[in-house]
Amino acid sequence: MSEKTIFWDFDNNCIKFVEQTLLPAEYKIISCDSIERLAKAIKNLEVRGAPALGVAGAFGVSLSTFIHDDKNMDGFLKLVFDDGDYLSRTRPTAINLSWGIKRVLQSIQNAKSPEEARENALSEAVSIAEEDEKMCRQIGDFGAELLPDKCTVLTHCNAGALACYTWGTALGVIRSAVAMGKDVSVISCETRPLNQGSRLTAWELSRDNIPVKTIPDSSAAFLMRKGEIDAVIVGADRITQDAVFNKIGTYMHAVCAKYHNIPFFVAAPSSTFDKEHRENEIEIEIRNRNELAFCGNKQLMPDCVDTLNYAFDPTPLELITAIITERGIIRPSFDENLKMP
Ligand SMILES: CSC[C@H]1O[C@H](OP(=O)(O)O)[C@H](O)[C@@H]1O
C-alpha cells in the first residue's frame, strides 16, 4: 500500500486525508481547510494512528499559517501557536500529535513575516511526513528479520499505512517480511469498540494479498493456547521509560503472550518515545459511551448503564520481547538499553 494517508494539497494549500471511519465500505479523500475541521477529524478518528497524528498536527500548524494573515508578526504567531495548542488537546495519549505540532511551531518561532512562516512550516511538515515513511520502512526491514520464514502473527488495532503517513509500523514489519519472501499469515483482532482491526487492518492486508483472518479480541488467548500464534506485533502511541501505551487490549495480549512464551514485539518510530514521563503520569483518553452502547444504529446496552471506555492501556516493559525502531531493535534489559532513540 503506497497511498498516503494524510498529505498537503499544494494546489489549494489545504490538507487532504483518507476518511477512515468510512472504511472498509468507502475509500474517500477529504479536503480540509480549517483547524476546526481537522480537530473534528482527529477527535472522531477520521484521521488516527500515532504517527499519522504527528503528520496531521504538523500539517495542521502549516494550515494555520495560511489561514491567518495578521500584519503584526507577534499577533500572527500567537494565532498560529493557539491553533497548535488547540489541536494538541484533541487526543492526549499519543505523543506524536504534540510532537509534530511542537516541531513545526519551533520552525516558525523566529520567522520575520507570515510568508516566511508559511514556507518554514510547510517545509518542516513535509519533512516530518517523508521522515515517517522512511522510518516505517526501516522499522519494517529491522522487524522482518525477527519473524520466522513461515509464521502466523497476531496484531491488534491498526498500525498500518492508515496509522502513518504510509507503509505502517507493525504492518510495515509484516509487509517487509512478505517482501523478503517470508510466508506470513496475520490474525487481526477486531479491536472493539471502533474495530480498527476488522475495518482497517483486514482491509489493508487484503488489498496487499497478505493472508489475514479477523477474530474477536476475546479469541486471542485461546489461539495462543492452541499453538496457532507464533508472534504478536503491535504499534505504540507513547513509549515511556517503563511502559508502552497502545490501543486498549494490548496489555491483555501481552500478558497472554508472556504466559504462552510467545514473542511480543512493539514497532514504533523514535517520534513515539517520551523521554520525560513515566506510566503513572500519562493521561489515558476515555472516549464517549456511545462507542460501546451502539454499533451504527443498533443499541447494544441499556440507556441506564454507564461505560468505562478507555482508548489505550499501558503494557509494562517486562512483558515485551523487543521494541523495533528505525534505528534498530531494542531488547531487555530496557533499563539499560532504552536509550531514547
Ligand atoms: C502505528 S501505531 C498506531 C496506534 O494508534 C492506534 O490508536 P487509534 O486508532 O485510537 O489512533 C492504536 O493504538 C495503534 O496501535
The ligand as an SDF file (V2000), in Angstrom:
LIG
                    3D

 15 15  0  0  0  0  0  0  0  0999 V2000
    1.2210    2.9780   14.2000 C   0  0  0  0  0  0  0  0  0  0  0  0
    0.7060    2.9600   15.8340 S   0  0  0  0  0  0  0  0  0  0  0  0
   -0.9980    3.3120   15.7000 C   0  0  0  0  0  0  0  0  0  0  0  0
   -1.7080    3.1710   17.0170 C   0  0  0  0  0  0  0  0  0  0  0  0
   -2.7540    4.1560   17.1180 O   0  0  0  0  0  0  0  0  0  0  0  0
   -3.9770    3.4730   17.3440 C   0  0  0  0  0  0  0  0  0  0  0  0
   -4.8520    4.1780   18.1490 O   0  0  0  0  0  0  0  0  0  0  0  0
   -6.0790    4.9960   17.4590 P   0  0  0  0  0  0  0  0  0  0  0  0
   -6.6740    4.1090   16.4110 O   0  0  0  0  0  0  0  0  0  0  0  0
   -7.0090    5.2800   18.6230 O   0  0  0  0  0  0  0  0  0  0  0  0
   -5.4550    6.2460   16.8870 O   0  0  0  0  0  0  0  0  0  0  0  0
   -3.5590    2.1910   18.0050 C   0  0  0  0  0  0  0  0  0  0  0  0
   -3.2160    2.3780   19.3500 O   0  0  0  0  0  0  0  0  0  0  0  0
   -2.3630    1.8370   17.1580 C   0  0  0  0  0  0  0  0  0  0  0  0
   -1.5470    0.8690   17.7070 O   0  0  0  0  0  0  0  0  0  0  0  0
  1  2  1  0
  2  3  1  0
  3  4  1  0
  4  5  1  0
  4 14  1  0
  5  6  1  0
  6  7  1  0
  6 12  1  0
  7  8  1  0
  8  9  2  0
  8 10  1  0
  8 11  1  0
 12 13  1  0
 12 14  1  0
 14 15  1  0
M  END
$$$$
